[in-house]
Amino acid sequence: MTALAPGHRLGLVVGKFSPLHRGHEHLIAQALAVCEQVAVVGYSQPEFPGCVRQQREAWVARRFPQVINLQVDDDTVRAHCAMRGIAWRSMPPNTAPDAVQQEWFAWLLDGPLALRPDAMFASEAYVFPTCERLSRLWGYVVTPVCVDPQRRTHPVSATQIRRDPHAHREHLHPEVYRSFVRRVVLLGGESSGKTTLTQALAEAFQTSWVPEYGRERWVERDGQLTLQDLLDIGRIQVEREEALLPQARGLLFCDTSPLTTLGYAGWMFGTQPEALQALAQRPYDLVVLCDAGIDFVQDGTRQPAGFRARQQAWYGQELSRRGVPWVAARGSVAQRVAQLRPLLHALLGAEPS
């Protein structure tokens, strides 16, 4: 390993970051420790599902807001070329020979990005010929720094993680892993069994679930909710989902969504504020509508039994109007879990969106 001598003006870390994992983060941290500034340049041709430029950019920004974050694709390179009056060159495929990759990368740094580092950090041997090429191009030494080439610190590859991010979640920071968690929302009229089913599914898949915040606010206000309460309920429900995503394992089950709160705004106050309408647009990876074919139980917080039928009809109409696919869960809790299990396993096997 090349000695980590302090004093570099601009360090460079380059990779696919598909996804950004602990090994990448170790590499970036090493660069930050000895460089005044660090640039993180990422690209892939083709891009991998769930690891497109915008996603990579968000991962690096969350984890290392202090770096120069340059995640590029053909479109962003074309835009940089246009700004600098440089003829555009398409990105070579990942399978291109090393010499082709290095030549294009040197062009990218020298031209479109106008980035001239004096040190380059990597865990693979390509760092040495790449630095030699850059040194010849610019007439000064670009120092190669090879960090943990045997990957003893973080023994995993991005290829392994892409095959099953849940099996390798320990190699992903929670802020990265959250992108691979699929959100499943359960909807249904009052006393349709959605909370019980949400808990049962979370237990079956050994993951987290998000309780219905509206019930908590109802108790706090002794059943006297205002329109502002409903706005708060929609917002806090989403905040709680976001907070639990990094803790979930593959799936996050959500007991209701802001769509429910939007419905109550109309039923209770005859209006649906724009802020609540925007929250109700929140997408989910699977929408489950719990069938009302179970006995209605009045627990003192619910509307009269006839209101449930009105709710159920509204959910079906509203989801159809929005073009949102959904599945119905029927029967006992055990039957509903068995019905949904294959769909949920399919979600776990899907690439992140």
Summary of the structure (lengths in Angstrom):
residues: 353
radius of gyration: 25.5
end to end distance: 37.3
largest distance: 80.8
contacts: 1088
relative contact order: 0.11
helix: 47%
strand: 14%
